[in-house]
């Protein structure tokens, strides 16, 4: 049985914040965005977790 591919969190905003270095739509770094398709599902889950934490920190 094959593993279900984790979908990109991209929402089409695609604008990098100069101060944080994060995409203002998905809260990933440029490196994370560029490497997304090469990541394993485990790595994608880790990126999603970090992005969720970043978003929460910005809106605390």
N, C-alpha and C positions, 0 to 999 in steps of 0.2 A: 504494500500500500504506500503510495507516494504522499509526501508531506504537502499540505496546502500552503501555497506561496503567500507570504505576508505582503499586503499591498502597500504601496508608497503612501505616506501621509500627506503628500502634496495636495494642496487645495487650489492651486493655480494662482496664488498671490505672487510668489517668486520675486520677492524684493528683499535684498540683504540689508540689514541694519548695520551701519558703519561702526557704531559704538560696541555692540555686542558681538558682531560677526555672525549673527543668526538670521535665518530666513524669517521674515515677519509673518509668513503664513503657516509654516510647519515647525519652526523652532529648531531646525537642524543646522549644523555648520555646513559650509561649502564642501568640506572633505566628506562629510556623511552623505550629502546629496550626490556627489560625484561617484562615490563608491557603492551606493545603494544596490545596484543591480548585481554587484559582485559579492555582496554580503550573504552569509548563510542566514537561515531563519533565526537562529540564536542571536546573531549579530544585529539583525533587524529589530528583534525584540528589545535588545539593549539600547539601540538608538531611539526606539519609540519611548522607552522608559525615561531616558535622559531628556528627550524633547518635552515630554509631559512635565517633568520636574522643572525644566527651564521656563516653560509657560507659566506654571504655578508661581514660581519665584518672581516673575515679572509683574504678576497681578495680585500679589499679596498686599 
